[in-house]
Amino acid sequence: MQLGRLLWDRWRIAWREVAAATVAALFAWVVAQKLFGHPQPIFAAVIAIVALGPGIASHRRQAWGLVLGVATGILVGEVVRFITNPVAAMGIGVFVSMMIASSFGIGPVVPIQAGVSLLLVLTP
């Protein structure tokens, strides 16, 4: 198959989900800024893109998993913030948040998002 035809077929399949993820990310960003006063609402935009990205079997399940992972990472991040050694806080926090998120049994996106969210919480 020609490369041009292959790319066209892939784009034809993906464009609706890519467009939906783009609109959702922009909407989440604006809502988080205007309604909740967050100056840089990166979490909101990232969740929208990851939840609605192309090729996801269940966008609803993916979205709930992301929300659960982000919440877990943020909560654990706020607790381990009291550890004075930042490297220890990061190591303990990532491990604990990912273990807690793994216990939900929803899928790999939950512990991954918990670990990433924790890192973002601990990064100044």
C-alpha positions in Angstrom: 0.0 0.0 0.0 1.3 3.5 -0.8 2.4 5.6 2.2 0.1 8.4 1.2 -2.9 6.1 1.1 -1.9 4.5 4.4 -1.7 7.9 6.1 -4.9 9.1 4.6 -6.7 6.0 6.0 -5.3 6.5 9.4 -6.2 10.1 9.5 -9.7 9.4 8.2 -10.2 6.9 11.1 -8.7 9.2 13.8 -9.8 12.7 13.0 -13.1 12.7 14.9 -11.6 11.5 18.1 -8.6 13.9 17.7 -11.0 16.8 17.1 -13.1 15.8 20.2 -9.9 15.6 22.3 -8.7 19.0 21.1 -12.1 20.7 21.8 -12.3 19.0 25.2 -8.8 20.1 26.1 -9.5 23.7 25.2 -12.9 23.6 27.0 -11.4 22.1 30.1 -8.6 24.7 30.1 -11.0 27.6 29.8 -13.4 26.3 32.3 -10.7 25.6 34.9 -9.3 29.1 34.3 -12.5 31.1 34.3 -14.7 29.1 36.7 -12.1 27.9 39.2 -9.3 30.5 38.8 -6.5 28.2 37.9 -3.8 30.1 36.0 -2.3 27.1 34.3 -4.8 24.2 34.4 -2.6 21.6 32.8 -4.3 18.7 34.6 -7.7 19.5 33.1 -6.4 19.6 29.5 -4.2 16.5 29.9 -7.1 14.5 31.2 -9.3 15.6 28.3 -6.7 14.6 25.8 -5.8 11.2 27.3 -9.5 10.3 27.9 -10.7 11.2 24.4 -7.6 10.3 22.4 -7.9 8.1 19.3 -8.0 4.3 19.7 -9.4 4.2 23.3 -11.9 1.4 23.5 -14.1 3.1 26.2 -13.8 6.8 26.6 -16.0 6.8 29.7 -14.0 4.1 31.4 -10.7 5.9 30.5 -12.0 9.2 31.8 -13.0 7.8 35.1 -9.7 6.0 35.4 -7.9 9.2 34.8 -9.9 11.1 37.3 -9.3 8.4 39.9 -5.6 8.3 39.1 -5.2 12.1 39.3 -7.1 12.3 42.5 -5.0 9.5 44.1 -1.7 11.2 42.9 -2.8 14.6 44.2 -3.9 13.2 47.6 -0.8 11.1 48.2 1.3 14.0 47.0 -0.2 16.3 49.6 0.6 13.8 52.3 4.2 13.0 51.3 4.9 16.8 51.0 5.6 16.6 54.7 8.7 14.4 54.1 11.6 16.8 54.2 13.8 15.0 51.8 12.4 15.7 48.3 13.9 12.6 46.7 12.5 10.4 49.5 9.1 12.1 49.2 9.1 11.5 45.4 10.1 7.8 45.7 7.7 7.0 48.5 5.0 9.0 46.9 5.2 7.5 43.5 5.3 4.0 44.9 2.4 4.5 47.3 0.2 6.4 44.9 0.7 3.8 42.1 0.1 0.9 44.5 -3.1 2.5 45.8 -4.2 3.1 42.2 -3.3 -0.4 41.2 -5.6 -1.8 43.9 -8.7 -0.3 42.1 -8.3 -2.8 39.3 -9.5 -0.5 36.6 -6.6 -0.6 34.2 -3.1 0.6 33.6 -4.1 4.3 33.1 -5.0 4.7 36.8 -1.6 3.9 38.4 0.3 5.6 35.6 -1.8 8.8 36.1 -1.4 8.6 39.8 2.4 8.5 39.6 2.5 11.3 37.0 0.1 13.4 39.0 2.1 13.0 42.2 5.2 14.1 40.4 3.5 17.2 39.1 2.2 18.0 42.6 5.7 17.7 44.1 7.4 19.7 41.3 7.7 23.4 42.3 
